[in-house]
Amino acid sequence: MPNPTAAMLVIGDEILSGRTRDSNMHHLAGALTAHGITLAEVRVVADDTGAIVAAVNALRTGHDHVFTSGGIGPTHDDITADAIAQAFGVAITHRADAMALMTAHYERSGLPFNEARQRMARIPDGAVLIDNPVSTAPGFSLGNVHVMAGVPKVFEAMLAGILPSLTGGAPLQSLSLRVLRGEGDIAAGFGALASEYPDLTMGSYPFSQTGVFGTNLVIRGQDTARLEQAMARLTALFG
Amino acid sequence: MPNPTAAMLVIGDEILSGRTRDSNMHHLAGALTAHGITLAEVRVVADDTGAIVAAVNALRTGHDHVFTSGGIGPTHDDITADAIAQAFGVAITHRADAMALMTAHYERSGLPFNEARQRMARIPDGAVLIDNPVSTAPGFSLGNVHVMAGVPKVFEAMLAGILPSLTGGAPLQSLSLRVLRGEGDIAAGFGALASEYPDLTMGSYPFSQTGVFGTNLVIRGQDTARLEQAMARLTALFG
């Protein structure tokens, strides 16, 4: 059975303007691969309700899971929760359990739990909260859409909290061979081998490091025995 | 007049599996912002013809420019040029000018210009070549779609070659203020200021560095005088 598939939606003007370098995509990709969920697509959109709604609705019908990153803070540019509610056609309100968590947090911290911070307790109807062990303000899952913070430490902590509850398949494994030859030299033999193993994915990635040029050949798949067999063939060809 | 908009399409299993961290998106975002083109959306898809065709056709009708990254090498997993030809419904052949460039390159290098390497001279009908000063094998522009390599050094060199020929608007400028307060403390005043300047974009980005917590407040826009006026107001509020 093929693994479940997922998509990611990164929300943030700061990524698209080049101000900030996104790191959540790379983290999510590695975590999902290890969990046996195939990350099939990523989209990055601006802090724009129409763009978020369109992307969420396109992605949630095409994949088993959608993970979003960004736009759930207390300021006016944090519009993700409202956009998700709109995408699902449900209401959004200050939810009692989220308010209780955050009231306790701000009492402990001595900071005012003002109207802006209370915005972070606004959760679309029908959602399940995602725990935030870093800074309390929760994420949420609505249907198959998991809405998480953009701050990498918080994103990673939220993901670690929900990933065990999501059904994964066999983890995607990979083996790689580093050869000091150009892609053009190995392409014919590598392509022929790939066509003999349609159940595996084979990719080649050229590198040049401190004057050394070569290619990393990577074989990916779920069956360890098949992977090792293909790698033995590859090593005999180019190792 | 609003600036032209662009989308990016990153093609590569290696990004989605978490093996490789994409860096071309961040580079393109910064370069387009400086050139006065608004990067409105990014998509990352796998080495899959159907996914590439669907994404290219969705993006090229919605934006002034589409920039792609990856999948134009000599190996079997490099399917971008064929997918672009399919998306536009045009033929793809070994083109004489690309063959000539590459024949000369491989004669100089002493490496065989074999069938795999000749694949890199396959260009969709009607495309204009994009110069590759790093490793010769060209990219191409077909309509408003600019097809470039995934290797960052080559991507950056190709982009530097074509960007001056693309019409940009007023470069997006930004000013930022670093405050040692939480987002929740500044949200009300910051949001009120943002609503007074609908022509500017204001965003807040929390940080924690070596135990210091705070927020970077960023104002973006094209009109220097308006930016400076808004920043003066912001500094009076929180500086």
Interface residues (C-beta under 8 A of the other chain):
Chain A: V10 D13 E14 I15 L16 S17 G18 R19 T20 R21 D22 S23 M25 H26 H27 L28 A29 G30 A31 L32 T33 T38 L39 A40 E41 V42 R43 V44 V45 A46 D47 A51 G73 P74 T75 H76 D77 L111 P112 N114 E115 A116 R117 R119 M120 V151 K153 L172 S174 G182 E183 G184 D185 I186 A187 A188 F190 G191 A194 S195 T201 M202 G203 S204 Y205 P206 S208 V218 R220
Chain B: V10 D13 E14 I15 L16 S17 G18 R19 T20 R21 D22 S23 M25 H26 H27 L28 A29 G30 A31 L32 T33 T38 L39 A40 E41 V42 R43 V44 V45 A46 D47 A51 G73 P74 T75 H76 D77 L111 P112 N114 E115 A116 R117 R119 M120 V151 K153 L172 S174 G182 E183 G184 D185 I186 A187 A188 F190 G191 A194 S195 T201 M202 G203 S204 Y205 P206 S208 V218 R220
